[in-house]
Amino acid sequence: LDLFDDVLERVPTDVADGGQRGSRSAASVLEARTGVEVASFAGFIDPYDYAKVLVDLGGRYGRCLVAPELNNHGHAVLAAMDRVWHYDHIYTQRGKGKPVLGWHTNEKTRHEMYQELKHAVSDGSFITYNEEWLEEAYTFAEDAHGRPGAIPGSRDDCITASAIGWMAKHQFPLTRG
């Protein structure tokens, strides 16, 4: 019996280009009922290989919902997950047009997702034991324009993945499958 057979997990992700400088790709596995982060991944990995990591994580946790960021290199990750590995539990946004795979981060959603995660951390509804996440939290702040993120020279990849997941956890996304 798998420990996670009876819970719905969510794997939100922050996607980077795979280069050795700048951002890492990061994933956070959230237990949907409790908000506890039960697993995580962060590393410099190309988008195609990262898609396979996400499919493997999703499969490990009961074919759970995976919520990759669709911005920038997220398109390549989503295409590989969908067309190469045929993973069918991908977060889908419904907008004015047809449904779109992935989480779209823009100025509005960025501010909202970090605020929601901040409240969840403050009230104890989001819990992590991820040391990288905790290290990032010490250098996460709003800049002079009120835009949340890592201070220069620091990272926010794990926090971003968790923030996307927190939003996915509280929305009613379409899933295929």
C-alpha positions in Angstrom: 0.0 0.0 0.0 1.4 3.3 -1.0 1.3 6.0 1.7 -0.2 8.4 -0.8 -2.9 6.2 -2.3 -5.7 8.0 -0.6 -4.6 11.7 -1.0 -4.6 14.0 -4.0 -1.2 15.5 -4.5 -0.2 18.5 -6.5 3.2 19.1 -8.1 3.6 22.8 -9.0 6.7 23.7 -10.8 8.9 26.7 -11.7 10.6 26.2 -15.1 14.0 27.5 -16.0 16.1 27.1 -19.2 18.5 24.5 -17.7 21.6 26.7 -17.9 24.1 26.7 -15.0 23.5 30.4 -14.2 20.4 32.1 -12.9 17.2 30.2 -12.1 16.8 26.5 -11.4 13.8 24.5 -12.3 11.9 23.6 -9.1 9.0 21.4 -8.1 7.1 21.1 -4.9 4.8 18.2 -4.1 2.0 19.4 -1.9 -0.4 17.2 -0.1 -3.7 18.7 -1.1 -5.6 18.2 2.1 -3.0 19.4 4.6 -0.8 21.8 2.6 2.3 20.0 3.7 5.1 19.9 1.2 6.0 16.2 1.1 8.8 16.2 -1.6 10.7 18.7 -3.7 13.2 19.1 -6.6 15.4 22.0 -7.6 18.2 21.9 -10.1 19.7 23.0 -13.4 18.1 20.7 -15.9 17.1 21.2 -19.5 13.3 21.5 -20.1 12.9 18.2 -21.9 14.6 16.2 -19.0 12.7 18.3 -16.5 9.4 17.2 -18.1 10.4 13.6 -17.5 11.2 14.4 -13.8 7.7 15.9 -13.5 6.1 12.9 -15.1 8.0 10.6 -12.8 7.1 12.7 -9.7 3.4 12.8 -10.8 3.4 9.0 -11.3 5.1 8.5 -7.9 2.4 10.4 -6.2 -0.6 8.7 -7.8 -0.8 10.4 -11.1 -1.4 13.6 -9.3 -2.0 17.0 -10.8 1.2 18.7 -12.1 1.1 22.5 -12.5 4.1 23.6 -14.6 4.6 27.3 -15.3 3.9 27.9 -19.0 6.0 31.0 -19.3 9.2 30.9 -21.3 10.7 27.4 -21.3 7.5 26.0 -19.7 6.1 25.6 -23.2 8.7 23.0 -23.9 8.1 21.2 -20.6 4.4 21.1 -21.2 4.8 19.9 -24.8 7.0 17.0 -23.7 4.7 16.1 -20.8 1.7 16.1 -23.1 3.0 14.8 -26.4 6.0 12.7 -25.5 4.9 11.1 -22.2 1.2 11.6 -22.5 0.8 12.7 -18.9 -2.9 13.7 -18.6 -3.1 15.3 -15.2 -1.8 18.7 -16.1 -3.1 22.0 -14.6 -5.2 23.7 -17.2 -6.3 27.3 -17.1 -9.6 28.3 -18.5 -9.7 31.8 -20.0 -11.7 33.6 -22.6 -10.6 31.2 -25.3 -9.8 27.5 -25.2 -8.3 25.9 -22.1 -4.5 26.3 -21.9 -2.1 23.8 -20.2 0.0 25.2 -17.5 0.1 28.1 -15.0 0.6 31.5 -16.4 2.6 33.8 -14.3 2.1 37.5 -15.0 2.2 40.7 -12.9 -1.3 40.0 -11.5 -0.9 36.3 -10.8 2.7 36.8 -9.5 1.6 39.2 -6.8 -1.4 37.2 -5.9 0.4 33.8 -5.6 3.1 35.2 -3.4 0.6 37.0 -1.2 -1.5 33.8 -0.8 1.6 31.8 0.0 2.7 34.4 2.5 -0.7 34.2 4.3 -0.5 30.4 4.2 2.9 30.4 5.8 1.8 32.9 8.4 -1.3 31.0 9.5 0.4 27.6 9.4 -1.6 26.1 6.5 1.5 25.7 4.4 4.3 23.7 5.9 7.7 22.7 4.5 10.8 21.2 5.9 12.7 21.9 2.7 16.0 23.5 3.7 16.5 25.2 0.3 13.0 26.7 0.6 13.8 28.0 4.1 17.1 29.5 2.9 15.3 31.3 0.0 12.8 32.7 2.5 15.6 34.7 4.2 16.4 36.5 1.0 12.8 36.9 -0.4 11.5 40.5 -0.3 9.6 43.1 -2.3 11.7 45.4 -4.4 11.4 49.2 -4.6 8.4 48.7 -7.0 6.6 46.3 -4.6 7.4 43.3 -6.8 8.1 40.2 -4.7 11.1 38.0 -5.4 14.6 37.1 -4.4 17.0 39.9 -3.6 19.8 40.3 -6.2 22.2 37.3 -6.1 19.7 35.0 -4.4 17.1 32.5 -5.6 13.4 32.1 -5.3 12.8 29.0 -7.4 11.5 26.7 -4.6 9.3 29.5 -3.2 7.9 30.1 -6.7 7.0 26.5 -7.2 5.2 26.4 -3.8 3.3 29.6 -4.6 2.1 28.2 -7.9 1.0 25.0 -6.1 -0.8 26.9 -3.4 -2.8 28.7 -6.1 -3.5 25.4 -7.9 -4.6 23.9 -4.6 -7.3 26.5 -4.1 -8.6 26.7 -7.7 -10.7 24.2 -9.5 -8.6 23.5 -12.6 -9.6 21.5 -15.5 -7.7 18.3 -15.8 -7.5 16.0 -18.8 -7.9 12.3 -18.5 
